[in-house]
């Protein structure tokens, strides 16, 4: 049998299966079990430049180093003891903490850092480098989400659609409707808007999502209705749809979750009850009582692995076309007009005229997702207790992200004995 080194064409057909799994088979790069295969500083620099960062640009180089340090602090705070009481009892190696070139981190992940060998110490450094690179990759995508620049404005546009139909009547009762005698009026316990997610929360969310890109966070803008009954939750949806506050074509189907009302059972029975009411067999009050009973039928468990099996809510994601005026457009027009009126220096006017307004949009428009949650008062109270408490949800989320990022330390068990070997 021929020796591997004597087969010159071997390299043409050997495939990196881990990379193929990411590109072709749908595995996330975050879950790749092996490190990079970069063999030199030049390859590491090419990797960074192909990723998108120009290391010759001091601003981009400093930005990349800042991402590295944010990743260090994030891992300490969220995945390591004592910052996280459930975290791993490990310390980040000094050789990594003191790095001044992110390219060296890539070489460590490839087992090609200077003096690094595939012994315990080398594997330990590689595992740490891989963990930090996963977090850095996530942070880089958050920072490059252009829509984040307009967050305050887009949040206001989305919320304003809802605020215009949220009122209190003369008795102080909160309701959904255009006026007190609105025939579709629905009384509410509460109407809430979600504050902007913290940066750590955004990173954690991305770290346990297969896609792992900032565009896939759909609940940065959130709205929550707490109704008196489960039937009222369905009536809120009816109102929002009929008043075209939410648009059914703009719903993202894969994001819809319902653990509040068993719709199939409700659908099967509601028509008969409405017919009884129309025929005078039951009053509107009796109809509501019958529909309330139907709406309380048991619902299947939620699909979200971080939610309690007892969590009850309706959630869906809608998208709204955001329209923002570009102040640069008007500023440029004003500057050109002022320049001609003041008869500025010829060279200055040439520079101003070279700025072509065709390449500056008068209006910036894009679709942006937001999440709507509906829950009745009883379910809202139960959701906040015991296993359904939000703190338990967040704890489970952190644990999932930790297992994903720090998987190398949780699988082979060798890291525990090696944690003091590299300082």
Secondary structure, DSSP 8 states (H G I E B T S, - for coil): ---GGG-TTHHHH---HHHHHHHTS---GGG-SS-----SHHHHHHHHHHHT--TTSHHHHHHHHHHHHHHHHHHHHHHBTTTSTTSB-----HHHHT---HHHHHHHHTT-STT--SSHHHHHHHHHHHHHHHHHHHHHHHHT-GGGGGHHHHHHHHHHHHHTTEEE-TT--EEESSSTT-TT-EEEEEEEE-----HHHHHHHHHTSSS--GGG---SSEEEEEESSHHHHHHHHHHHHHTTSS-GGGB-GGG-EE-S--HHHHHHHHHHHHHHHHTTSS-HHHHHHHHHHHHTS-----S-TTS-TT---EEEEEEEEEEEE-HHHHHHHHHHHHHHHHT--HHHHHHHHTS-GGGS-SEEEEEEEEEEEEEEHHHHHHHTSGGG-HHHHHHHHHHHHHHHHTHHHHHS-HHHHHTTT--
